Amino acid sequence: MPATSGWYLRMFFSSLIFIYAFLPASLLCNFLCRSLKAKNTALLLFSLIFFAWAGPRVIFPLFFLSLSSWFFALRIERAKNKKEAKFRLFLSCAVDICMLCFFKYAGPVSSLFTRVPGFLQGVALPLGVSFYTFRLITYVADVYREQAKARKSFADVLLFASLFHLCVAGPVVRYKLPEQGLFKKREDGSALAAGISRFSVGLAKKTLLATPCGALADALLLTEKAASDASLFASNLDALTALPVTGAWLGVLAYTLQIYLDFSAYSDMAVGMGKMFGLNYPENFDHPYISRSVTEFWRRWHISLGTFFREHVYIPLGGQRRSAPRNTANLFIVWALTGMWHGATLNFVVWGLWSFLFIFSERIILKRLLEKSPAVFSHIYLLAFVFAGWIIFRFTDLRLGLAVFAGLFGAAGNPASDFASLTLLKNNVFLLAVCVAACTPLAGAAEARLSFFGRRHAGFERLRKIMTGAVIPAALLLLSTASLVADGYSPFIYFQF
């Protein structure tokens, strides 16, 4: 049994209580309810239970921000003119952003001072606050743009904000996208098999690939808890400085694979659950590691967050319609905010500006060079950016990240390899190969090829549907369950944001 007490009772997508109790119960209630109103009431109830499971304090910001957005959306719809509507939109966004900043930054900022007010001590980040705050902003913005009607019922807004499929790590869904299925028409059961299959793939990606990669990264690059402990800084720096070149590259590769497989697994599970309930959520990833530029990478990585910042920050600031200096400033603001959204520590801001630097450079000159260069060179360029970026992202103390970066090239006087790092490499080479393949479109291409062959051979197509619709999902669920029982609870990386 895992050492963590009560791990099996944690309510997250990769917990046994969620997979075998909460999700089946919510699906059963959804199918038993006949009217759309009854289905939404049941879905709201289960969503609130999901939030409350993390603690009663989690519910307050969810209710408050939902109430604020419900109120301002109605006031915007009743505004006498555009100027008045815009002012109310500004007030609504100000409330949302202030609340988000309070919960996201009050704790880290207060830790810098010896004396802080009592209410600032122990401020914790509520479950999913970053994601449902942005969803509520899209709701009010869509009402302002007259792309959606304001909901008369507060429960409807609360349901949209609290959807347990999306609450922890997105995608950041615009209100007008699920509105059709959530409040107007929902085809329950039509995509149940596809939803279960997608959920099973995401669960397996998390438990069988991302979690082992995370364990390998922790063994080489320190655990997050150890790396963030200021009292251990000297010993942490010594350990990372002494890490062999082979170990440094292996650790960074493992973390690079982990963060994509972990986050995309969550999105797969969210999209799959949406299908089970008759809701269509947008894709959040499109194999970003096969990109040939940083601009392309960010079109493929966390697509919903990039769309949010483009539509609600970059374009309102003027986008590319302004002068070159103003356009550069707009781009800088977007990427500074992107970094700050991920956390209050300096490394996240630097990580956001790291992306800005490359995207700006590509707009000026690098884009033409990348288009003319062989594909292999542009891929190497992209992976170099990604590797360095994830080093910045992982270490809240930039000095530790710099030690790892120097260690990649032996610049810290570290050896080329040692017995431990070579052993880890040999023991994990198959895992790494499978993980690399999982980051590419190979599986999708193989499925498309099999589907094409099946259209010509009816018997093969029936077998293919049985395998992909039942046998493979069941096998993945079984293997994932065995992994969860053996290894215990492993949180998703993006839960902290």
N, C-alpha and C positions, 0 to 999 in steps of 0.2 A: 504493500500500500504506500502511496505517496506520503511524504512527511507533512504536507500542508493540510491542516485540519479542516474537514468539511469541504474539500475540493469538489466533491461530487454534487454539492448543493449550490455551487455558484451558477448563477443564471446568465450564461453567455452561450453563444451559438455552438461552441465546441464543448459544452458541458453535457453530461449524460442526462441530467434532469431536464434540460431544455430539449434535447433530441428525442427522448423517450417518454416525456410526460407533458411538458408545456406545449410544444409544437403540435403533437397529435391532438391534445385537448382543444387547442385553439382551432385547428382544422375541423374537428368534429362539430364544434359549436357553430362554426361558419357554415357548414353544410346542412346542419339541422335547422338553422334559421332560414325562413322562407323569404321574408321581405328584405329589401336593401337596408332599410332603417334598422331592422333587428340585427343584420349582419354587422353593420357599422357599430352598433351598440356593443356587441360581443367583442369586436376587434378593439374598440376603445378600452373596454374592461381589461382584456388581456394585455394590452399595451401598458396600461397604468400599473397592472400587477408586475410586469417586467421591470418597470422603473422602480416601483416601490420595493422590489426585492433587494435593490442596492442600498436601501435605507430611506426613511421618511423624508430626510432633508433634500433628497433628489427631486421630490415632487414639487416643492415650492417654486423654484425658478421656471420649471416647465409650465405650471399653471399661470404664473405671473406674466411671462412673456407671451403665452397664448392669449391671455385675457387682453393684454395691451394691443397685440396685433389684431385681434377680433374687433376691439373698440375703434382703433384707428382706421381699419379697412372700411368699416361702416361710415365713419366720418368722412373719409376720402370720397366715397361714393356719393355722399350727400353734399359735397362741397359745391359752392355756388360758381366757382371758376377754377381755372387751372392753377392759378397762383395759390389759392387757398388749399387746393388738393396737394400741391407740392410741399407746402409748409407742413401739412399734416403727415405727409410721407416722411419728411425730414425728422419730425418729432418721433414717429414710430421707430425709424432706424436708429435714432439717437438713444432711445430707451433700450433697444436690443443690444446695440454695441456697448453701451455703458455697463449693462448687466454682464455681458460676455467678458469685457475687460476686467470687471471686478473679480469674477470667479477665476479667470485665467491668470491674472497678474497680481492680485492682492497678496496672495500667499508668498510667491517668490520675492516681491518687492518688500514686503514687511519683514522678511527674513534678513534683509540687509541692515535693519535697525535694531538696536537693543531694546528700545521702548516703543511699543505700538499699542493702539487701542485694543481693548479686549475682543471686539467683534472681528478684528482682522487676524487674530491668532487662530491658526488651525483652519483657515479657509481652504476647502477642498474643491476640486473641479467636479461639478455634478456630472453624472452619466450623460453623455451625448450632447452636452450643452452647445458645443461648437457647431454641431451639425443641425440640431433643430432650430437654433437661432438663425442660421442662414436660410433654412427652409421657410421660416416665418417671414424673413425679409423678402424672399421671392414671392410669397403670397401677397403681401401688402403692395409690392411693386407691380405685380400682375394686375391687381385691382386698380392701381393708379394708372397703368397703361391701357386700361379698359380691355385687357385680354382675358379677364375673368371677373365674375360677379362676387361681391362680398358675401360671405356666408352669414345668414341671419342667426344661426345657432352657434353659440360658443362651443358646444360639444363637437361640432364639425371641425372647427379650427384646432381644437385640442387633439382631435383624432389625427389630423394631418401632421401636427407637430410631433405626436407621440408614437407614430407607427413603429412597432417594435422591430419590424424588418430592417428599418433604416436608422434606428435611434443612436447606435453606438459609433458607427464609422461610415455612414452614408450608404449610397451616393447622396450628394446634395441635390435632391430632386426639386425641380421647379414646380410650383403649385399647378400650373396648367397642364403638366404632363400626366399625373395620375388622377386629375380631377374627374375625367370622363368615367373611369372605372370606379372611383371611390364614392362619388355622389350621384352618378347618373345611370350607369349600366355596368354590370359586372357578370362575366361569363364564368361562373364557378365550375371547376372540374374540367374545363376544356383543355387546359394545359397542365393538369395535375402531374401527369407522368413526366413531362418535360421539366417541371419545377422540381420534382423529387430528384431527377437525374442531375440537374444543375446543382442542387443543394449538396448531393452526395459527392460530386466532383470537388466542390469547394471545401467540404469537410475533409476529404482525403488530401487535398492540396495543403490544407492547414496541418493536419495531424501527422501525415506520412512524409511530407516534404519540408514545409516551413519550420516546424518545431525541431526536427533533427538539425536543420541548417542553423537554427538559432542556438542550439546546444553547442554546435561546433564553433560558432562565432564567439559565444561566451567563454568557451575554453581557451580561446586564443587572444581575444580582445577585451577581456574582463566582462563581468555581468554589468547590467545597467546600474544595479544597486551599488556595486563596489566602485564603479567608475565615477558615480555622482557623490560619493562620500568624501568630503573635503579632508577629513582626518586621515584618509588613506592615500592622499595625493602623492606623497614622496614614494611610497612603495609601489603605487600604480604606475608612476612614471618610470621607475626602475624596471618594472616588469615589461612594460611596452617597449622601452628602449633596448632591452636585451632580447626581445622577440626576434628570432631568425627571419631572414628575408622570405624564406618559404612559408613560415608561419604567418607572417604579416599578409602576404598575398592570399593565402588560404583563408585567413580570418576575414579579410575584406570581401573576398569572393563569397564566402558563406553568408555574410551579412547582406550583401547585394542581392543574393538569391532569396534570402529569408524575407526581406522587407517587401519585395514584389510578390512572392508567393503567399505571404501572410495577408497582405492587404487585398490582393486580388481574390484570394480565397473568401474573405469576408464579403466582398462585392458579389462573387458568384453565389454565395449562400443567400444574400439579400435579394438578388434578382430571382433566384430559384423560389424563395418563399413568396415573392410577389406573384409569380406565375401560379403557385398553388392557390392563392387567394383571388386570382383573376385580375391582378394588377400588373401593369407593365412598367418596370423601372428601366432607366437607360443604362447602357453599359458604361463601366467606369474605367476600364483598361482595354488597350488594344496592342498587346505585345510591345511595350515601350522599348525594350532592350534591343529590338532589331532596327531601331531608328538610325538615320544617317546624320542627324543634326540635333542640337539641343532644342530648337524650335519644334521639330517633329516629335521629339521625346515628350515634350510637355503637351502636345496634342493627343498623345497616347496614354499618358500617366495621369491618374486621378482626374479624368476628363470632366467630371461634374464640378469639381472645385475650380478648375481652370475656366469653365464656362461661366460660373458664378462671378469670378473676378472680372472676366471680360465684359459681361453684360451689366454688372452692377457697380463696377468701379472704373474700368478702363474706358469703356464707351461713354459713360456720363461725364468723364473728365475731358472728353474730346477725342480720345483714341488717336488715330492717325490723321485726323482732319485738321489738326493744329500745325503750327510751325515745327520744324525739326527739334529745336530745343525743348519746346513744350511736350512734344511726343515722347522725347527721351525722359523727361520728368514724369510723365504719366506712366511710362513703363517702369521707371524706378519705384514709384509709389506702389504699383501693383505687386512687384516682387518683394519689396520691403514688407508689405502687409501679408503676403503669402508666407514669408518667413515668420513674422510675428504671430500669425494665426496658429502655427504649429507649437509655439511655446514662448515663454518669457525670457529664456536664457539667450545669451549673446550668440551662441552657435547657430540658432535657428535663423536669426536675422542675417548672419553671415552666409548661411546656406541659401537663403532667398536671394541675396545680392550676388552670390556666386552664379546663380541662374541668370540674373539680369545681365551680368557682365558678358556672358557667352551669347545670350540672345541679341543683345545690343551689337556685339561684335559681328554676329552673323548677318544682321541687317545692313551693317556698314560694308563689310568686305568678305567675311568668311563664307557666306552663302554661295557666292559665285565660285570660290575656290573648292568648296565641298561638292558642288554640282559637277565640276570638271574633273575631280579626282576619282580614282578607282574606288569602288564600293568598299573594299577592304580597309582603305585608309580612313574613310569617313566613319566606318563602324568603330575602328580603333579610337578615333578622336572622340566619338560619343561615349564609348565605354570608359575612356580616361576621365572624362567629365563626371560620369556617373560614380566611378570608384572614389574619386576625390570628394565628390559631393556627399556621398554616404558616410565617409569618414567624418566630415564636418557635422553631419546630422546626428551621428551616434554619440559623440562625446560633447557633453555640456561644457566641459573645460577644454578649450581649444588647444591648450598646451599638450594634452594627451593625444588629441587628434593629430597634432603636428608631429609628435613622436612616432605615431604609426605611419604617417605619410613618409617621414624620413626613413623609417625602417623598411619600406617597400624597395628602396634603392640602396640599402646598406649604408646610408649616410650617417647613421648614429653609431657606426662602429660595430653593429650587430653581425653575427655570423650568417653565412649563406643558408645554412640549414642545421638541424640537429636531429637526434633520434626521435624525439617526441613529435616534432612537426612532420617528419617523413612518415612516421607511423600513422598519425592522424590522416594524412593525405592518402595513404594506401588503404586504410580502413573505410574511407568515405568516398573513394573515387567513383564507385557505382552510384551512390546517392547524388553526388554532384553532377554526374552525367545525366541522370534522369531529371534533375532540377533544371539544368540548362535547357534540356529538350522541352520541359514544361513551360519555359519562358518564350518559346517560339510558336509559330502557328502550325507545327508539325501534326499535332493531334487533330486539329480542325481540317487540315488538308487531307489526312488519311480518312477521316470520316466522310468528307466530301467525295473522295475517290470511291470509297465503298458504296456510298449512296448512288453514285453514278452507275456503278456496276450492277447494283441491285435493281435499278429501273429496267434493266435488260433481262434480269433473271428473277422471276417472281419468288421462287423458293428461297433464294439467297436473301432477298429483301425481307421476307418474313423472319428469317433467322437473324438478320441484322437488327431488326426492330426489337426482337425479343432480347437480344444480347444488350443493346444500348439502352433499351427502355426498362429492363428488369434485372437481368443477370449481373451486368457490370455495376449498376448502382447498388444492388444488394451486396455484392462482393466488396465494394468500396466502403459501404456502411459498416460491414462486418469487420473489415481490417481497421477502420478508423476507431470503432468501438474498442477493439482489442488494444489499440495503441493508447487510447484514453484511459483504459483500466490499468495498463502497465505504467504509463508515464504521468498520469494525473493531469491537473489543470495547467494550461499554458495560455496566457492571455494574448489577445491580438495586439500587435504593436500600436495600432492607431487608437486603442482605447484611451491612451494618455492624452489625446488631443481633442 
